[in-house]
Amino acid sequence: MAGVLDSVNQRTQLVGQNRLELLLFRLNGKQVYGINVFKVKEVLQCPKLTIIPQLNPVVRGIAHIRGGTISIMDLAQATGQGLLDNIENCFVIITEYNMATQGFLVSAVERIVNMNWEDIHPPPKGSGRDHYLTAVTEIDGRLVEIIDVEKVLSEVSPPNEEISDGVIEDHITQRAVDKHVLIVDDSAIARKQIKRCVETVGVSTTLLNDGRQALDYLQNIADQGEDVNQKLLMMISDIEMPEMDGYTLTAAVREDPRLSGLNIILHTSLSGVFNEAMVEKVGADAFLAKFNPDQLAGRVSDRIKAVSGIED
């Protein structure tokens, strides 16, 4: 599908401006859904699928695309809507999440829209815990739902959440008891994964759903006269979040002299060649691709060493 991907320069211009581009698509029925174009590698008519025995029911088959073999997941089935019919007339959105490539089967692809994260909102209160949404928005008078792809992937292929032996040293755990980490992510699954991982190191945590909440939380600490750098060991933030994305959050933190020294890790399923430029542009301390528990625990341990004056 021509025009799905823009150049690197066009992408990086969105950094720090709290903007995103959504690819709009449909599953069963008229409801419109959206996915961040940054995660889309290609959109194509559904190719011939090879069925492999004992696949997860969500996986309709595998396809050979551009010299590689990828799983094709039925996004309607994954979100409890039932299998898509006539898949030869469907489309596959090829995406990159968590350092892996996968395809999502959808019934129709509409267009790309450029939006502001301030126009993207958390799911309505009262929608329960079992839904597959991270956010909603309105485009041309239509409700657009943004699916929690990380939840879908965790159900189809649960990630390894175990930290390898030797990653966490005993003396680091002892130094971690008075340390606190702020975790910011709109995916409930991701928040739980990160919380379990960093609390294994020994720190305590605060969990928030989006960048706006996080900035308000940090500024409230400063308004009360507390030193944010003393209260928090670090902030681990997702990039894609309603209200305010991780880039804009990082830039806002760096612009506030009371907060500017906070150690920030951008921890996201976004991957590709853009990340180093993005991290440098907004002033984050590091980028980590989701979800590698050893790397994440190692970063928290390194930060504890740094603030405690421990040398390797």
Stockholm file with secondary structure:
# STOCKHOLM 1.0

chainA/1-312         MAGVLDSVNQRTQLVGQNRLELLLFRLNGKQVYGINVFKVKEVLQCPKLTIIPQLNPVVRGIAHIRGGTISIMDLAQATGQGLLDNIENCFVIITEYNMATQGFLVSAVERIVNMNWEDIHPPPKGSGRDHYLTAVTEIDGRLVEIIDVEKVLSEVSPPNEEISDGVIEDHITQRAVDKHVLIVDDSAIARKQIKRCVETVGVSTTLLNDGRQALDYLQNIADQGEDVNQKLLMMISDIEMPEMDGYTLTAAVREDPRLSGLNIILHTSLSGVFNEAMVEKVGADAFLAKFNPDQLAGRVSDRIKAVSGIED
#=GR chainA/1-312 SS CTTSSCCHHHHHTTTTTTEEEEEEEESSSSCEEEEEGGGEEEEEECCCCBCCTTCCTTEEEEEEETTEEEEEEEHHHHTTSCCCSCGGGCEEEEEEETTEEEEEEESEEEEEEEEEGGGCBCCCTTSCSSCCEEEEEEETTEEEEEECHHHHHHHHSCCCCCCCTTSSCHHHHHHTTTCEEEEECSCHHHHHHHHHHHHHHTCEEEEESSHHHHHHHHHHHHHTTCCHHHHCSEEEECSCCSSSCHHHHHHHHHHSTTTTTCCEEEEESCCSTTHHHHHHHHTCSEEEETTCHHHHHHHHHHHHHHHHTCCC
#=GC SS_cons         CTTSSCCHHHHHTTTTTTEEEEEEEESSSSCEEEEEGGGEEEEEECCCCBCCTTCCTTEEEEEEETTEEEEEEEHHHHTTSCCCSCGGGCEEEEEEETTEEEEEEESEEEEEEEEEGGGCBCCCTTSCSSCCEEEEEEETTEEEEEECHHHHHHHHSCCCCCCCTTSSCHHHHHHTTTCEEEEECSCHHHHHHHHHHHHHHTCEEEEESSHHHHHHHHHHHHHTTCCHHHHCSEEEECSCCSSSCHHHHHHHHHHSTTTTTCCEEEEESCCSTTHHHHHHHHTCSEEEETTCHHHHHHHHHHHHHHHHTCCC
//
